[in-house]
Amino acid sequence: MKLAFSYKDLSEQLQVSLPESDRVIRSVSFDTRRIVGGEDVLFFALKGEFRDGHEFIQAAYDKGVRTFVVSEKIDDSKFEGAAFAQVEDTLKGLQSLAKKHRQQFSIPVVGITGSAGKTIVKEWLGQLLEEHYRVVRSPKSYNSQLGVALSLLEIHEDCDLALIEVGISSAGDMETLADMVQPTHGIFTSLGSAHAQNFESRDAQMAEKLRLFETCKKVFVHHSIPVDTNDPKMKIVHEKSYTTLLQLLPFEDEISRHNAALAIAASRHFELEDLVIERVLPKLDRVALRLETFDGINNCLIINDTYNLDTDALRSSLEYQLSVAQGRNRTVIIGIEENHDEIKKILEDFEPIDFHFISDADDPLPEFSNSVVLIKGRREMRMEQLAMRLRERKHQTYVEVNLSAIRNNLTYCKSKLAPQTKVLAMVKASSYGSGIDEMGVYLERIGVNYLGVAYADEGVQLRKAGVQLPILVMNTEEGAFEDCVAYDLEPCIYSTQQLNALILQLIYEGKTNYPIHITLETGMNRLGFESDSIPELLRMLQTQPEVRVKSIYSHLATADEIGSAFVKEQVVHFERDSQEIMKHLPYKVDRHIANSEGVLHYPEYQFDMVRIGIAMYGYTSEKEDQQHLQEAVRWFSAISQIRAVASGTSIGYGRASIAERSTRIAVIPVGYGDGFRRSLSQGKGSVVIQGQRCPVIGNVCMDMTMIDIGDLTAEVGDSVEIIGDSISLAEIADQMDTIPYEVLTGISRRVQRLYVED
């Protein structure tokens, strides 16, 4: 950001009273982990789904921030030299500031909305217009109530034009967004089913999106959208009008042609000559909408953000690196050919342990290890090739974990809960197969209250990864108590014998008030205290100062059944026994019984905390909830070899399948050793290649599987979808005769995990 707000400006724009000061605000922030050079930062204490920014005022102050916007009364005597602007709602305060900032500029502002394609159209139009304009555009896919405000604050006096992406998810969202953006021009990319369930009708959804364009002089609308064609400001865009130009597009799919036509139409309106368009179109990249994060060589974590290298994008990427580093070393590799003094200054502000400038993706690199490595560069530098050089060499099969989908799913679950209810995210079994280190760091970053693991060694792994959240250990073996104490893990106690063993360890360690969690048996007939053992438990709790109860919990056996009478029986049992314990303890204790399905089906039993596991990954047993969740895990492989087989030829071990016709077989490097079960053999399972279902032929082997591709014109190296847009987690679980939990946790650790975030 390139702001220059005086205290007088802020007082007027936020309608608050600030003291006289010569301090100038250069940027705004709401995340303390991304603050660099805090004295010129304005910190907004936002209240989100998982975190309250007021809890991080001290952390912001410690980083040099001296100007805060809050919605609660703050004791400013604790913060010498700081100024606090108190408003009713901090998000609305940020939006008000963004609106007034936007009003200072008379440049064209293009508002881009639609059910899909917003980010791609924005980026491609930006690439076209950059040939003749100084363009500001929304970072990545910043299109929410918060993202739009931050995007508008990127506008500065040196720019000629702004491209602002605007997204809505429910009725009423657009009013505030349109009022902030006040676009002079608009682009309506598509009208699809995204969030359709949140509107009364398709017409209501359409009317909501059209509100963005009320201030526009001209709006570019794809021909598939049924707008009023008699409205003079509506410019209907059809691919047929740009047939010659679209032949230059480096992509052949219809969606790319759809989006490119909109970008071409808008660029022509802004007087970009066809000669320029013809030169830029072949260079358009498949837009990197997400930061890719994956395991690299020498125990490094690689952040592949190689789309562009403007200074604002670099700062954003460095802030992201800072937020995921969790105290680990940070290394930055920049691909650039021209003078880089300004970039060097930005890098020095963020203080990575080292940074390197290279002029070619094939240049040799210095050795580094145990670092979080950010790779940036201009498009023409093809720095993604360098990123691939640094990827840890594993076989072609990989699992993609979409962190943004996980956040969406947690947000949806949170919408079922009271604001004060805590969220414990379960990360046992390597976080359902998605990777415990990465998931633990991410969940801490977005602000869950607790993490839950099955065994102490999982908790130790999280601590070694830098996670500082409280960690509950469900199945705490007596031999693991030493690790619990050494790594500040909180054991669950299910018997007096186990509790006595822990107390002896705590006495040896000289510990008192050590946090524990009491497990009650209410009907699962698994671990836990029975009702008749509670008096003995209470005698120990009341006489042993070594332990302090943090929570009391149990498990619902039938939470996936809506209207289950057994759930109600369990809750009555839990209520009775937990109350009996709490009335004998002189301090507050949290209670929790609801798992993922419990949150979705029985939110009335949320108590003080809930435990969310499989729902984070987008799976639930009920269709109504499923439409609000996004599948977060996709599984891919690639074709290793293709061979032609004649009719009557046998395939695989045991000659399990005989080709009924002459066909072609693709061999993929994934088998039951990776979690692709043997039960998928002989046509029971299938994969998707080039958008077509292809059955397994023969028996699944340990490390590879044969696929009947028939006449499909596939080639070696083509992508193979195992779980994704065409094959859901639920479907492959059915094919395997199991449940989604087992599919996810059964994916071998040898399979590479790739983390992406919108």
C-alpha positions in Angstrom: 0.0 0.0 0.0 1.1 3.6 -0.6 -1.2 5.5 1.8 -0.4 8.8 3.4 -3.1 9.3 6.1 -2.5 12.0 8.8 -4.3 11.7 12.1 -6.5 14.5 11.0 -7.4 12.5 7.9 -8.3 9.4 10.0 -10.3 11.5 12.5 -12.4 12.9 9.6 -12.8 9.6 7.7 -13.5 7.4 10.7 -15.5 10.1 12.6 -13.4 9.7 15.7 -11.2 11.8 17.9 -7.5 11.3 17.6 -4.7 13.4 19.3 -2.6 15.8 17.3 0.4 14.0 15.8 2.8 14.3 12.9 2.6 10.5 12.4 1.7 9.4 8.9 -0.1 6.0 8.2 1.4 4.2 5.2 -0.5 0.9 5.3 -3.2 -0.9 7.2 -3.1 -4.4 8.8 -5.3 -6.8 10.7 -2.8 -9.7 11.1 0.1 -9.2 13.5 2.1 -12.0 11.8 2.3 -9.9 8.6 3.4 -6.6 10.2 6.7 -5.2 9.2 7.9 -1.7 10.2 4.9 -1.2 12.5 5.1 2.6 13.3 3.4 3.6 10.1 0.8 0.8 10.2 -2.8 1.3 11.2 -4.0 -1.9 13.0 -7.7 -2.8 12.7 -8.8 -5.2 15.6 -11.2 -7.2 13.4 -13.5 -9.8 14.9 -13.6 -12.8 12.6 -15.0 -16.4 12.7 -12.1 -17.7 14.7 -10.2 -14.8 16.2 -10.8 -11.4 17.9 -8.2 -8.9 16.8 -8.4 -7.2 20.2 -6.5 -10.2 21.6 -3.5 -9.2 19.5 -3.2 -5.5 20.3 -0.2 -6.2 22.5 1.5 -8.3 19.8 0.9 -5.4 17.3 2.2 -2.9 19.8 5.4 -5.0 20.3 6.0 -4.8 16.6 5.9 -1.1 16.6 2.3 -0.3 15.8 1.1 2.8 17.6 -2.3 3.5 15.9 -5.3 1.2 16.4 -8.9 1.0 15.4 -10.9 -0.9 18.0 -14.5 -1.6 19.0 -13.9 -2.2 22.7 -12.6 0.1 25.4 -8.9 -0.3 25.8 -6.8 0.7 28.8 -4.4 2.9 26.9 -2.2 3.4 30.0 -0.7 0.1 29.1 0.4 1.3 25.7 2.6 4.3 26.0 2.5 6.6 22.9 -0.3 4.7 21.3 -3.6 6.1 19.9 -6.9 4.2 19.9 -9.8 5.1 17.6 -12.9 3.4 19.0 -15.7 2.7 16.5 -18.8 0.6 16.7 -17.7 -2.1 14.2 -14.0 -2.3 13.1 -14.8 -4.0 9.7 -17.3 -1.2 8.9 -14.7 1.3 9.9 -12.2 -0.3 7.5 -14.8 -0.3 4.8 -15.6 3.4 5.5 -12.0 4.3 5.2 -11.7 2.4 1.9 -14.8 4.1 0.5 -13.5 7.6 1.3 -10.0 6.7 0.0 -11.6 5.5 -3.3 -13.5 8.8 -3.6 -10.3 10.7 -3.8 -9.6 9.3 -7.2 -11.3 10.1 -10.5 -9.6 7.3 -12.5 -11.6 4.5 -14.2 -12.5 1.8 -11.6 -13.7 -1.5 -13.1 -15.9 -3.6 -10.9 -15.7 -7.3 -11.8 -18.3 -9.8 -10.5 -19.8 -13.1 -11.5 -20.2 -16.7 -10.2 -16.9 -17.8 -11.8 -14.1 -16.3 -13.8 -13.7 -13.1 -11.8 -10.0 -13.5 -11.0 -9.0 -14.8 -14.4 -10.7 -11.9 -16.2 -9.2 -9.4 -13.8 -5.7 -10.8 -14.3 -5.9 -11.1 -18.0 -7.4 -7.7 -18.5 -4.6 -6.4 -16.2 -2.0 -8.0 -18.4 -3.5 -6.5 -21.5 -3.9 -3.0 -20.1 -0.4 -2.9 -18.5 1.0 -2.3 -21.9 -0.3 1.3 -21.8 -1.7 2.0 -18.3 -0.4 1.9 -14.7 -2.9 -0.6 -13.3 -3.9 -1.4 -9.7 -5.8 -4.6 -9.2 -7.2 -6.7 -6.4 -4.5 -9.0 -5.0 -5.1 -12.6 -5.9 -8.9 -13.3 -5.3 -9.5 -10.5 -2.7 -13.3 -10.1 -3.3 -15.0 -10.4 0.1 -16.3 -7.7 2.4 -12.7 -7.4 3.8 -10.8 -8.2 0.6 -12.6 -5.4 -1.4 -11.8 -2.8 1.2 -8.1 -3.8 1.2 -8.1 -3.8 -2.6 -9.4 -0.2 -2.7 -6.7 0.9 -0.3 -4.2 -0.2 -2.9 -5.2 2.7 -5.3 -2.6 5.4 -5.3 -2.0 8.7 -7.1 0.4 7.2 -9.6 -2.1 4.7 -11.1 -4.3 5.3 -14.2 -6.9 2.6 -13.7 -8.1 0.1 -11.0 -9.5 -3.4 -11.4 -11.5 -4.5 -8.4 -12.9 -8.0 -8.0 -16.2 -8.3 -6.1 -17.7 -11.5 -4.8 -21.0 -12.1 -3.0 -22.4 -15.2 -1.3 -25.8 -14.1 0.0 -28.6 -11.6 -0.3 -27.6 -8.1 0.9 -23.8 -8.5 0.4 -23.6 -6.3 -2.6 -25.0 -3.1 -1.0 -21.9 -2.4 1.1 -19.5 -3.6 -1.7 -21.0 -1.4 -4.4 -21.1 1.6 -2.1 -17.4 1.1 -1.5 -16.3 0.5 -5.0 -18.6 2.9 -6.9 -17.2 1.5 -10.2 -17.2 3.6 -13.4 -17.2 0.4 -15.5 -18.2 -3.2 -14.9 -17.7 -6.7 -16.1 -20.2 -9.5 -15.4 -18.4 -12.8 -16.1 -21.1 -15.5 -15.5 -24.2 -16.4 -13.6 -23.9 -19.9 -12.2 -25.0 -22.0 -9.2 -22.3 -20.8 -6.8 -24.0 -19.8 -3.5 -27.4 -20.1 -5.3 -28.9 -21.7 -2.2 -28.5 -18.4 -0.4 -30.9 -16.6 -2.7 -34.6 -16.9 -3.0 -34.4 -17.4 -6.7 -32.0 -17.1 -9.7 -33.6 -13.7 -10.4 -32.8 -12.6 -6.9 -29.2 -13.7 -7.4 -29.0 -11.8 -10.7 -30.5 -8.6 -9.1 -28.0 -8.7 -6.3 -25.0 -8.9 -8.7 -26.5 -6.1 -11.0 -26.4 -3.7 -8.0 -22.7 -3.4 -8.5 -23.2 -1.7 -11.9 -25.6 1.1 -10.9 -22.8 3.7 -11.1 -21.3 2.4 -14.3 -21.0 4.1 -17.7 -20.4 0.8 -19.5 -20.8 -2.9 -18.4 -19.4 -5.9 -20.4 -21.7 -8.9 -20.0 -21.1 -12.4 -21.4 -23.9 -13.4 -23.8 -24.9 -16.3 -21.6 -26.2 -13.9 -18.9 -29.9 -12.9 -19.5 -29.6 -9.1 -18.9 -31.7 -6.4 -20.5 -30.2 -6.0 -23.9 -32.1 -2.7 -24.4 -30.1 -1.1 -21.6 -27.6 1.2 -23.5 -24.8 0.7 -21.0 -24.9 -3.1 -21.3 -22.3 -4.3 -23.9 -23.1 -8.0 -24.7 -19.9 -10.0 -25.4 -19.8 -13.1 -27.6 -16.7 -15.1 -28.5 -17.8 -15.0 -32.1 -17.0 -11.3 -32.3 -13.3 -12.1 -31.5 -12.7 -15.3 -33.4 -9.5 -14.2 -35.0 -8.0 -12.8 -31.8 -9.0 -15.8 -29.8 -7.0 -18.0 -32.1 -3.9 -16.5 -30.6 -5.0 -17.6 -27.1 -2.6 -20.3 -25.8 -5.6 -22.2 -24.3 -8.2 -24.1 -26.3 -10.9 -24.7 -23.7 -14.2 -22.9 -23.9 -14.0 -21.3 -20.4 -10.7 -19.6 -21.3 -12.2 -18.3 -24.6 -15.2 -17.0 -22.6 -13.0 -15.1 -20.1 -10.6 -13.9 -22.8 -13.4 -12.4 -24.9 -14.5 -10.3 -21.9 -10.9 -9.1 -21.3 -10.5 -8.2 -25.0 -13.8 -6.3 -25.1 -13.0 -4.2 -22.1 -9.4 -3.5 -23.3 -10.7 -2.3 -26.6 -13.1 0.1 -24.8 -10.0 1.5 -23.1 -8.6 2.2 -26.5 -6.0 -0.6 -26.5 -5.1 -1.2 -30.2 -5.5 -4.7 -31.7 -1.8 -4.8 -32.5 -1.1 -4.6 -28.8 -3.8 -7.2 -28.0 -2.4 -9.5 -30.6 1.1 -9.2 -29.1 -0.1 -9.9 -25.5 -2.7 -12.7 -26.0 -0.2 -15.5 -26.8 1.7 -14.6 -23.6 -1.3 -14.9 -21.2 -0.5 -17.4 -18.5 -2.8 -19.9 -16.9 -3.4 -17.7 -13.9 -1.9 -18.9 -10.7 -4.8 -18.3 -8.4 -3.3 -20.0 -5.4 0.0 -20.0 -3.5 1.4 -23.5 -3.9 3.2 -24.8 -0.9 5.0 -28.1 -1.0 7.9 -30.1 0.6 11.2 -29.3 -0.9 14.8 -30.6 -0.9 16.9 -30.4 2.3 13.9 -30.3 4.6 12.6 -27.1 3.1 9.1 -25.8 2.6 8.7 -24.2 -0.9 6.3 -21.4 -1.6 5.8 -21.2 -5.4 4.4 -17.7 -6.1 5.9 -17.1 -9.5 3.2 -15.2 -11.2 4.5 -11.6 -11.1 7.0 -9.4 -9.3 5.4 -6.0 -8.8 6.4 -4.5 -5.4 2.9 -4.8 -3.8 2.7 -8.5 -4.8 6.2 -9.1 -3.4 5.2 -7.5 0.0 2.1 -9.7 0.1 4.1 -12.8 -0.6 6.7 -11.9 2.0 3.9 -11.4 4.5 2.5 -14.8 3.7 5.9 -16.4 4.1 6.3 -14.7 7.5 2.9 -16.0 8.6 3.7 -19.6 7.7 7.3 -19.7 8.8 6.5 -20.2 12.5 10.0 -19.0 13.5 11.8 -21.1 10.9 14.5 -19.6 8.7 13.2 -17.7 5.7 15.0 -17.7 2.3 13.8 -15.7 -0.8 14.8 -16.3 -4.4 14.0 -13.6 -6.9 14.2 -14.0 -10.7 14.9 -10.6 -12.2 17.0 -9.1 -14.9 16.9 -5.3 -14.3 18.1 -3.1 -11.4 16.7 -4.4 -8.1 17.5 -1.7 -5.5 13.8 -1.2 -4.6 13.2 -4.9 -4.3 16.3 -5.3 -2.2 15.0 -2.6 0.2 11.7 -4.4 0.5 13.5 -7.7 1.3 15.6 -6.1 3.9 12.5 -4.8 5.6 11.3 -8.3 6.1 14.7 -9.6 7.3 14.8 -13.1 5.8 17.9 -15.0 6.7 19.1 -14.7 3.1 17.9 -13.8 -0.4 19.2 -14.4 -3.8 18.8 -12.7 -7.2 19.1 -14.9 -10.3 18.8 -14.1 -14.0 17.8 -17.5 -15.2 15.8 -20.4 -13.8 18.6 -22.8 -14.6 21.2 -20.8 -12.6 23.0 -22.7 -9.9 21.8 -21.9 -6.3 23.6 -21.8 -3.0 22.9 -24.6 -0.6 20.2 -24.0 2.0 18.2 -26.3 4.3 15.5 -26.3 7.0 14.1 -23.1 5.5 10.8 -21.7 4.2 11.8 -20.7 0.6 9.7 -18.1 -1.3 10.3 -18.1 -5.1 9.2 -15.0 -7.0 9.8 -13.6 -10.5 8.4 -12.0 -13.5 6.3 -14.2 -15.8 8.9 -14.2 -18.5 11.5 -15.6 -16.1 9.6 -18.9 -15.8 10.6 -19.3 -12.2 8.1 -22.1 -11.7 10.8 -24.3 -13.4 13.1 -23.4 -10.5 10.4 -24.3 -8.0 10.1 -27.7 -9.6 13.8 -28.2 -9.3 13.5 -27.6 -5.6 10.6 -30.0 -5.1 11.4 -33.0 -3.0 11.7 -35.8 -5.6 8.9 -38.2 -4.9 6.9 -40.3 -7.4 4.3 -38.8 -9.7 1.3 -39.5 -7.4 0.4 -36.6 -5.1 -2.4 -35.3 -2.9 -3.5 -31.7 -3.2 -4.9 -30.1 0.0 -6.9 -26.9 -0.5 -6.4 -24.9 2.6 -9.0 -22.3 1.5 -11.6 -25.0 1.3 -10.7 -26.1 4.8 -11.2 -22.6 6.1 -14.5 -22.4 4.3 -15.7 -25.6 5.9 -14.6 -24.5 9.3 -16.4 -21.2 8.8 -19.6 -23.1 7.8 -19.4 -25.3 10.9 -18.7 -22.2 13.0 -21.9 -20.6 11.6 -23.9 -23.3 13.5 -22.3 -22.3 16.8 -22.6 -19.5 19.3 -19.8 -16.9 18.9 -18.2 -17.9 22.2 -18.1 -21.7 21.5 -14.5 -22.9 21.1 -13.3 -25.0 18.2 -11.0 -28.0 18.6 -9.6 -29.2 15.3 -8.8 -32.9 15.2 -5.5 -33.6 13.5 -5.0 -37.2 14.5 -3.8 -39.8 11.9 -1.6 -37.2 10.3 -4.5 -34.9 10.1 -6.7 -37.4 8.3 -3.9 -38.0 5.9 -3.3 -34.4 4.9 -0.1 -33.9 6.8 0.0 -33.0 10.5 2.8 -30.4 10.5 1.3 -28.3 7.7 -2.2 -28.6 8.9 -1.3 -27.8 12.5 0.6 -24.6 11.4 -2.3 -23.6 9.1 -5.0 -24.2 11.7 -3.1 -22.2 14.3 -2.7 -19.4 11.7 -6.4 -19.1 11.0 -7.3 -19.1 14.7 -8.8 -22.4 16.0 -8.7 -22.7 19.8 -7.4 -26.2 20.3 -5.8 -29.1 18.4 -6.6 -32.7 19.1 -4.4 -35.7 18.5 -4.7 -39.4 19.2 -1.3 -40.1 20.7 1.4 -38.0 22.3 4.0 -38.5 19.6 1.6 -36.6 17.2 1.6 -33.8 19.7 5.4 -33.8 19.9 5.6 -33.6 16.1 3.3 -30.5 16.2 5.5 -28.8 18.8 8.6 -29.5 16.8 6.9 -27.9 13.9 6.5 -24.7 15.9 2.8 -25.0 16.9 2.0 -23.3 20.2 -1.8 -23.9 20.5 -3.1 -26.1 23.3 -3.0 -29.7 22.2 -5.3 -32.4 23.7 -4.1 -36.0 23.5 -7.0 -38.4 23.5 -5.3 -41.8 23.9 -2.5 -41.0 26.4 -0.5 -44.1 27.3 1.3 -44.1 30.6 4.6 -44.3 28.9 4.0 -41.0 27.1 3.4 -38.9 30.3 7.0 -37.7 30.2 6.7 -36.4 26.7 3.4 -34.7 27.6 5.1 -32.8 30.3 8.2 -32.0 28.2 6.2 -30.7 25.3 3.3 -29.1 27.1 0.6 -31.6 25.9 -2.7 -32.0 27.7 -3.6 -35.7 28.3 -7.1 -37.1 28.4 -7.7 -39.2 31.5 -10.1 -42.1 31.4 -9.3 -44.2 34.5 -8.1 -43.7 38.1 -5.2 -46.0 37.4 -4.1 -43.8 34.5 -4.6 -40.6 36.6 -2.5 -42.0 39.4 0.3 -42.8 37.0 0.2 -39.2 35.7 0.2 -37.7 39.2 3.3 -39.7 40.1 5.1 -38.4 37.0 4.0 -34.8 37.9 5.3 -35.2 41.4 8.6 -36.4 40.0 8.7 -33.4 37.7 7.7 -30.9 40.4 4.6 -29.8 38.5 1.2 -28.6 39.9 -2.0 -27.5 38.2 -1.2 -29.5 35.1 -4.0 -29.4 32.6 -6.0 -32.6 32.0 -9.2 -33.6 30.3 -11.7 -36.1 31.8 -13.2 -38.6 29.4 -16.7 -39.9 30.4 -18.3 -43.1 29.1 -21.8 -42.3 28.0 -22.7 -45.1 25.6 -19.8 -45.7 23.2 -18.4 -48.4 25.5 -14.9 -47.3 24.7 -12.6 -45.3 27.0 -14.0 -43.2 29.8 -15.1 -43.0 33.5 -18.4 -44.8 34.3 -20.9 -43.1 36.5 -20.0 -45.3 39.5 -16.3 -44.4 39.3 -16.8 -40.6 39.6 -16.7 -40.5 43.4 -13.2 -42.0 43.4 -12.2 -39.6 40.6 -13.4 -36.7 42.6 -11.4 -37.8 45.7 -8.2 -37.7 43.7 -9.0 -34.4 42.0 -9.8 -32.7 45.3 -6.6 -34.0 47.1 -4.0 -33.8 44.4 -2.8 -30.3 43.5 -0.7 -31.7 40.6 -3.7 -31.7 38.2 -6.3 -29.2 37.1 -9.3 -30.2 34.9 -9.5 -28.2 31.7 -12.4 -30.0 30.1 -14.9 -32.9 30.5 -15.9 -34.6 27.3 -17.5 -37.7 25.8 -18.3 -39.1 22.3 -21.6 -39.3 20.4 -22.0 -42.8 18.9 -24.8 -41.9 16.4 -24.3 -38.2 15.6 -24.6 -39.0 11.8 -28.2 -40.0 12.4 -30.6 -37.0 12.4 -33.2 -37.3 15.2 -31.3 -40.1 17.0 -32.9 -41.0 20.4 -29.6 -42.4 21.5 -27.9 -39.1 21.0 -30.4 -37.5 23.4 -29.8 -40.4 25.9 -26.0 -39.8 25.8 -26.4 -36.1 26.3 -28.6 -36.6 29.4 -26.0 -39.0 30.7 -23.2 -36.6 30.0 -25.0 -33.7 31.5 -25.6 -35.6 34.7 -22.1 -36.9 35.2 -20.3 -33.7 34.1 -22.4 -31.6 36.4 -21.6 -34.0 39.3 -17.8 -33.4 38.7 -18.1 -29.6 38.1 -20.0 -28.9 41.3 -17.0 -30.3 43.3 -14.4 -28.2 41.4 -13.7 -24.6 42.5 -12.9 -23.4 39.0 -14.6 -23.3 35.5 -14.4 -26.3 33.3 -15.2 -26.6 29.6 -17.4 -29.4 28.3 -17.6 -30.9 24.8 -19.4 -33.9 23.2 -20.1 -32.9 19.6 -17.9 -34.1 16.7 -18.3 -32.9 13.1 -21.6 -34.6 12.6 -22.7 -33.5 16.0 -22.0 -29.8 15.1 -24.0 -30.1 11.9 -26.9 -32.2 13.2 -27.1 -31.3 16.9 -25.8 -27.8 17.4 -28.0 -27.5 20.5 -25.4 -29.8 22.2 -22.4 -27.6 21.5 -21.7 -26.9 25.2 -18.4 -24.9 25.5 -16.4 -26.5 22.7 -16.8 -28.8 19.7 -14.4 -31.1 18.0 -14.3 -30.8 14.2 -12.5 -33.5 12.1 -13.8 -34.9 8.8 -16.1 -31.9 8.1 -12.9 -29.8 7.7 -12.2 -31.7 4.6 -15.7 -31.2 3.1 -17.4 -34.4 4.0 -20.7 -35.0 5.8 -23.4 -37.7 5.6 -26.2 -35.2 4.8 -26.8 -33.6 1.4 -28.2 -30.4 2.7 -24.9 -29.6 4.6 -22.8 -31.1 1.9 -23.7 -28.4 -0.6 -22.2 -25.8 1.8 -18.9 -27.7 2.2 -16.0 -27.8 -0.3 -14.0 -31.0 -0.8 -10.5 -30.1 0.3 -8.5 -33.1 -0.8 -7.8 -34.1 -4.4 -5.6 -37.1 -5.4 -3.8 -37.3 -8.7 -1.3 -39.4 -10.5 0.1 -39.5 -14.1 0.5 -42.1 -16.8 3.8 -43.9 -16.8 3.4 -46.0 -19.9 0.8 -46.9 -22.5 0.7 -50.2 -24.3 -1.6 -51.8 -26.9 -3.1 -55.2 -26.0 -4.9 -57.6 -28.3 -8.2 -59.2 -27.7 -7.8 -62.2 -25.4 -4.6 -60.9 -23.7 -4.4 -61.3 -20.0 -3.5 -58.3 -17.7 -1.7 -58.3 -14.4 -1.1 -60.7 -11.5 -3.1 -63.9 -11.7 -4.2 -63.0 -15.2 -7.2 -61.6 -13.4 -8.6 -59.8 -16.5 -8.7 -60.8 -20.1 -9.1 -58.1 -22.7 -12.5 -58.6 -24.4 -11.3 -56.5 -27.3 -8.2 -54.9 -28.7 -7.5 -51.9 -26.5 -4.9 -49.7 -24.9 -3.7 -49.9 -21.3 -2.3 -47.0 -19.3 -0.1 -47.9 -16.3 -0.2 -45.4 -13.5 2.4 -45.3 -10.6 -0.1 -45.8 -7.7 -1.2 -49.0 -6.0 -2.4 -50.4 -2.7 1.0 -49.4 -1.2 -0.2 -45.8 -1.8 -3.8 -46.4 -0.5 -5.4 -47.2 -3.8 -6.9 -50.4 -2.5 -6.8 -53.8 -4.1 -10.6 -54.0 -3.8 -10.7 -51.5 -6.7 -9.4 -54.3 -9.1 -11.1 -55.6 -12.2 -13.3 -52.7 -13.1 -14.7 -51.9 -9.6 -12.6 -48.8 -9.4 -12.0 -46.1 -12.1 -10.0 -43.0 -12.6 -10.5 -39.9 -14.9 -8.2 -39.2 -17.8 -8.8 -36.2 -20.1 -12.3 -35.9 -18.6 -13.3 -39.5 -19.3 -13.9 -42.3 -16.9 -11.5 -45.2 -17.4 -11.9 -48.5 -15.4 -9.2 -50.4 -13.6 -8.3 -53.6 -15.5 -6.6 -56.5 -13.8 -5.6 -56.5 -10.2 -4.2 -53.4 -8.4 -0.5 -54.0 -7.7 1.4 -52.7 -4.7 3.0 -49.8 -6.6 1.0 -49.5 -9.9 -2.3 -50.0 -11.5 -3.4 -50.8 -15.1 -6.2 -48.7 -16.6 -8.2 -49.5 -19.7 -8.2 -46.3 -21.8 -9.7 -47.8 -25.0 -9.5 -45.4 -27.9 -8.7 -42.3 -25.7 -5.8 -40.3 -27.2 -3.9 -40.1 -24.0 -0.1 -39.8 -23.7 2.6 -40.6 -21.2 2.6 -37.9 -18.5 -1.1 -37.1 -18.8 -2.8 -36.3 -15.5 -4.9 -39.0 -13.8 -7.6 -37.9 -11.3 -8.3 -40.4 -8.5 -10.2 -38.0 -6.3 -11.3 -34.6 -7.6 -14.0 -32.8 -9.6 -15.2 -36.0 -11.3 -14.7 -38.6 -8.5 -15.7 -37.5 -5.0 -14.3 -38.8 -1.8 -17.6 -40.4 -1.0 -17.7 -42.2 -4.3 -14.2 -43.7 -4.0 -15.1 -44.8 -0.4 -18.1 -46.6 -1.8 -15.9 -48.3 -4.5 -13.5 -49.4 -1.7 -16.4 -50.6 0.5 -15.3 -48.3 3.3 -15.8 -44.8 4.7 -14.2 -41.5 3.7 -12.2 -41.4 7.0 -10.4 -44.6 6.0 -9.7 -43.5 2.4 -8.0 -40.3 3.6 -6.0 -41.9 6.4 -5.1 -44.8 4.2 -3.2 -42.6 1.7 0.5 -43.5 2.2 3.0 -41.0 3.5 5.1 -41.7 0.5 2.6 -39.8 -1.5 3.6 -36.1 -1.9 1.3 -33.6 -0.3 0.8 -30.3 -2.1 -0.8 -27.4 -0.3 -2.7 -24.7 -2.2 -4.5 -21.6 -0.9 -6.7 -19.1 -2.8 
